[in-house]
Amino acid sequence: TAEHTMHGHIKMHHTYTNVVGLGDSSTWRLPYLNRCVYMFLAPFLLPIVTPLVAVERLRKVELRTALRTLALISLGLYSHYWLLLNVSGFKSPSSALGFLLAHPYHHVNIFQVRPPQPGHWAPRRIHMMSLRVLNLAWVPVLDWAFGHSIISCHVEQHLFPRLSDNMCLKVKPVVSQFLHEKQLPYNEDSYLARFRLFLHCYEEFMVQAPPITELVGL
């Protein structure tokens, strides 16, 4: 439902973003899986698990809310499917559906995990966002699949959550310059660097971190 999404994205991801043991790294942790299974096989289960969890959540809400949620989910999936076929250039329904189901959302979050930094828990929003949020360097496939605000302009999206992808890209140089002038970090790293970091630090990030699984119903 919209309420669960608000809780998961605004209250968990935006509040505790990139902090090991909180936010995304707690919601999506499966410590009983080894790093290779978690990274390369488990994400393919997301298109199966996510609807099951959603249906389980719908059992606990009012009928009106459940019907509204199902209608919006159906509209969103159909719109996405239509855009893939008519705008993105997929040649067949099966290829568009395959892309839709294989969306590697899991990988994007884990590449943006950052360890806690003691002594830097300043309450001001600008400090929180500059210390805890990371931009991945531009990767054509990821930017095309997810948009600038999730990949290369994540810092900007957290500072200005109402901006479109296009506007996040336009304000990026201004945000970078401002943070550097104020001697605050503007975190950027490459896809491969985060990939290697996660594989190397998998035990710390996803096994030893405290278990918080309320959003996935495990």
Secondary structure as UniProt FT lines:
FT   HELIX           2..5
FT   HELIX           6..13
FT   HELIX           14..16
FT   TURN            17..18
FT   TURN            20..21
FT   HELIX           24..27
FT   TURN            31..32
FT   HELIX           35..40
FT   HELIX           42..45
FT   HELIX           46..58
FT   TURN            59..60
FT   HELIX           63..86
FT   HELIX           93..101
FT   HELIX           105..111
FT   TURN            118..119
FT   HELIX           125..132
FT   STRAND          134..136
FT   HELIX           140..146
FT   TURN            148..153
FT   HELIX           154..159
FT   TURN            161..162
FT   HELIX           165..181
FT   TURN            182..183
FT   STRAND          187..189
FT   HELIX           191..200
FT   HELIX           203..207
FT   TURN            214..217
//
